[in-house]
């Protein structure tokens, strides 16, 4: 049976913890709103560039050719993994790292491109070579996306990797974030090959090749940019949930221990009264 | 009068959406105007100015006189008979241009360009053209 003082100390320490988790919860709640707005603001561009690429594929048919679309025999794989910089967000980072390991399936030669400090830390002991690593929150996402796209493009065109997959978190809702795996390179223009006849054929200026050469790098860069936005929003959502739970749990524990504390105090008071009464009786006798 | 649906988007936001009578953009092979019922077309864009003349219905009083103008730093334009989509990295309205910093940008881009002789200077050229477009948007010169 713990003493009254021990119980009181525990309640005090729990209240401190709860204050911290509550603060983190509120910070995540405020940030998630901002991140969600950013994410939503990127959607019109996503729709437009996807649509443009499709139309390009339909009009130009199978004649499309660009270094970033070149499918070749896969000898070395590349994997771009996005995680958060910080923990305290439940299983968020571990889920992403697990999805990445599943994707690799023990392929120790695959080159890793890591975004986010947590991913790098958790993968410290993998045999896979880390080609490049960036923190998630160091600079503006547009700039970060450009840098990542540049590095990956370089490695892909030089033949260092023959295929690049992306593992990032998809923001479904505040309650659900799902690790997803998509293929980044080579880029496949949907609709390529099934040529759309006649009326809908697009004219190109200056020509198909030039439009494609300008469009594909932008498309890659934007895809990475969007994944960064979603991963960031997912991180905040995961932290919001984790910290809400932590705050609630701390509250429950505080209630329980306060109850035990009160019982102990009552017991000691009862005992004291009994002793006083007993003493008085003895004196009377 | 017939209209076409114009959409100007950047990765960060939707800058313009509305029905316009005409949209003029700096195509890579020369400025081009998209009217309703234009043949389907995909083109790359130079840095420059996109001008749209809105219909009376969708334009606010201030826009109606001048139309909507944006300085862009290159990108793409997709034209179909009933829509025009401009994809660009940056699109700036006249109200957003800060005269002093735009002038400084022109200055910096000129200097950077002068230093890069013989090397690939496409980035600097784009920066300069974009800065100049921003200045042009304000209607005031470099001085």
Interface residues (C-beta under 8 A of the other chain):
Chain A: X38 X41 X42 X44 X45 X48 X49 X51 X52 X55 X56 X59 X142 X200 X201 X202 X203 X204 X205 X206 X210 X211 X214 X215 X218 X222 X225 X226
Chain B: X7 X9 X10 X11 X12 X13 X14 X17 X27 X28 X29 X32 X39 X40 X41 X42 X43 X44 X75 X76 X78 X85 X87 X89
